[in-house]
Amino acid sequence: MGFDGVGWLAAIIIGGVAGWLAKQFMQTNTGLLMNIILGIVGAIVASLVLGLLGISFGGWIGYLIAGFIGACIIIAIGRAVTR
């Protein structure tokens, strides 16, 4: 992914917001660090998955959308594995 136009600090902040949004949407109980990790890893996962479909996001808003989608995917996979 390479943080398309987003620096490291911004990636952490946007990742935290994306993880928090996914936490609220998926109704999980995760902390701040886990939200940041979910958002950043989620953005990478969503960019890869959506890239296969020919969809790409760029910039801050795109990174937030990709992070939210990816974090929701990761939470859903985690729930499926633990149940």
Rosetta blueprint (number, residue, H / E / L):
1 M L
2 G L
3 F L
4 D L
5 G L
6 V L
7 G L
8 W H
9 L H
10 A H
11 A H
12 I H
13 I H
14 I H
15 G H
16 G H
17 V H
18 A H
19 G H
20 W H
21 L H
22 A H
23 K H
24 Q H
25 F H
26 M H
27 Q L
28 T L
29 N L
30 T L
31 G L
32 L H
33 L H
34 M H
35 N H
36 I H
37 I H
38 L H
39 G H
40 I H
41 V H
42 G H
43 A H
44 I H
45 V H
46 A H
47 S H
48 L H
49 V H
50 L H
51 G H
52 L H
53 L L
54 G L
55 I L
56 S L
57 F L
58 G L
59 G H
60 W H
61 I H
62 G H
63 Y H
64 L H
65 I H
66 A H
67 G H
68 F H
69 I H
70 G H
71 A H
72 C H
73 I H
74 I H
75 I H
76 A H
77 I H
78 G H
79 R H
80 A H
81 V H
82 T H
83 R L
